[in-house]
Amino acid sequence: MTTSFPPMPLLPITSPSTISACRNLSLRPSDIFICSYPKSGTTWTQHIVLTLLLADRKYKAAACTDDDGNSNASDSTDGDIAYNHVSDYAPFFEIDAHWQDTRVLAESVRKNHDRLGRRVFNTHLRWDMLPKKREACNDTQSADGNDKERPHCGKFIYVTRNQIDVVASFYHHLSNQREGTYTDTFETFFQDWMDGKIPFGSSLHHLISFAGAFADNSYDTTSDGNDNTDDSGDSSSTSGGGIDQPLLLLSYEKMKSNLRNEVLRIISFLNLTHIPSHVLEDEILPSFEFSSMKNNIEKFQPKSVGWLNGFQFLRKGVTGDGKKLMLNRSTIDGGDEEKESSELMHAYTDWVEREEYRSKISNVLQDDSNEDCKEVFLSVVGE
């Protein structure tokens, strides 16, 4: 069953024509989309994915070099590259500046992707708004989308986070963003967020959209010549002979509690086989810690928008901050704030129930094979 959603509110830096261009981009098997509702761990995941890709590229090139120092690589992986900013190689998919016209990515985006040897994007679009058709496919993409439509190729990583933490972080973000600055109170923001009036719309709709994709986590193999062999000729199937799937589900909370395990899942999903274990343990994993990223803030502070009041994009990097924000409000000036905090929590609970989120997720992910996914999607609406 197809779920329809209302139009998604957008930031001023995104036009309807760009949304159409995003939907109609022709996919390549090596494409990677890092997907999330805002403030769910997108930048963190961008950093992890790019670091792993660059490390795999580096050690793959080393393995292809003969004793005389000549590269035997048949693709573009020779040479060691790094990034000055996380958006260099994983740009924000749905902003006007990254599109040359309604069908062509901007030259700067294409040049960096050519240098990397594959295309990587970060996006806050719902599943039904993302591209699904392979490059050179004769099929015409549906304009209205389908939340269960199978992609022909590519890899999609979806990151979830506790919704109360999301709304708290999003409030701080939009209150300090120059473009589309939110100027009202947190209480009003909370209500606007539940009503789907904030940029990127309802977070529950976002989650339900992707849950539909995970319920049918397979490639569309109906098109002529369709496979998931990447642009260099390598298979992107998971290592160890596992079933190749287009989507990987990550949880911010699981990344915080067991980062190493989640990184290994990403490595397997992207079939990155050339990273030495000691490099992963001693060099790469420590760079994913919040303190390390905070010390290199210039690599992560978004460049697509401006910031007010010296705002630090990497603010806390913790779990449970949203509930703490609400509880702290109850101690500011006494009873009125406490009443507002309690009312917000009741409004939140009522909203989740009114949207029938839990029943929709349970229905969409009812198959036994989706039990782990269902657990993640249900856990995000807990207090």
Steps between C-alpha positions, in 0.01 A plus 500: 500500500637842400506769767448857384646796686435876485755717315824542693577857621843605374777740597542816288810342343290229329256555214232266360704459182792366704271253676390377158863473387582294808213261436605453138875457543616186317660265750835328470577175685780668698279785626465541877223704664528586871137560594336635813256743647702806615700471822505120502875453455540588132833682520644233729402232250637707210835518678500127571407399145746736330785404731438132431471555125824697485686247713377211287600691187847567641574141596344360185738717299792380712404138434498572127852650496784277378855485636610785271230729634277478195126481550317204352159637596247499220285774654545841657605377846871574464612797708431609855240775543348667803223749557510848652126497563257209525288652222790490253417144404159454667308818407150590612288340228196729494633855494488723193872580509589139426303484176599661172148471362198275544688190384874553551700517822721806545846476349670528839299203628577293191874578519528389863300186436721419200803538723352272764397247236138481611212725602410550866218727622339590828127563491198573719246404234249223567538166324219579256690813389830326420613366161448132421582446131835390367699708253408417137177331613214555258234507770346835592498585868169561669452864590315428822729225623430184696619434854559133416653549156816292459814673377686353204841550662696712747534491878282689749595539867217619724580646843236527776504674838274543801240755395514715814876536453436584134257783575727652765803495272297628203373794707853605591604455136223702332506767771859573406487448123511822297278371219147426621581592862242378749421790734222369724518305828592135544141423600371645172774324304404169660139543390599615149731199472221259594271676251753447221548874444877500559733449198503132393154446644383230740773277635246220542413517131872481425538190713191329359620570147831323561337220699315413181831474319646267763191280477599430140878532525586364156617627164271530200637237261231535235688741274715364219859449601442615856757397760678671785854494364665832568654736246845345534368148441508389864198331651346698784357189660571455865813312591464141605239419238212671680185618326558836332250760617463868413436632852683494832330619821707680764399631839667802662459333838668178384781702346553668836491174696704280263660708226743230393222252427303753294811598304562133419142478372566796270823342376319178418206680338730698270728201438816683608755221516838674492522679836759333730354413839774683691434818299131475579559448871790741558434784255150496357269417789649767734431764233127423524478602864315824571804660664711438191235647272456799732874566475462508121177700488604677178447171315139465614336841550252515207592743222164502319358745757634776726501499879410751771652568840811288439285185502692173522336240278652212699329594824497205744483169317312325779180301551218614727565873450144568386342367816756689708409820318134451590575409860734795540227731378289389795757647742518845336261738674297233675156355433406655167802350327438166668143504374618583145754216508236251613256623236763459229562139599127429499467671161787289367346175624163597356660589168670161466172328582294723272733430208464126577874478458557179695222310325612623158859389565383164636282445195766603250773292667284205605715233336722309744808589295435869578490459879832681559399788276162525670668522840714793386210688338282453810773596746545851358164625635573396860565762764 
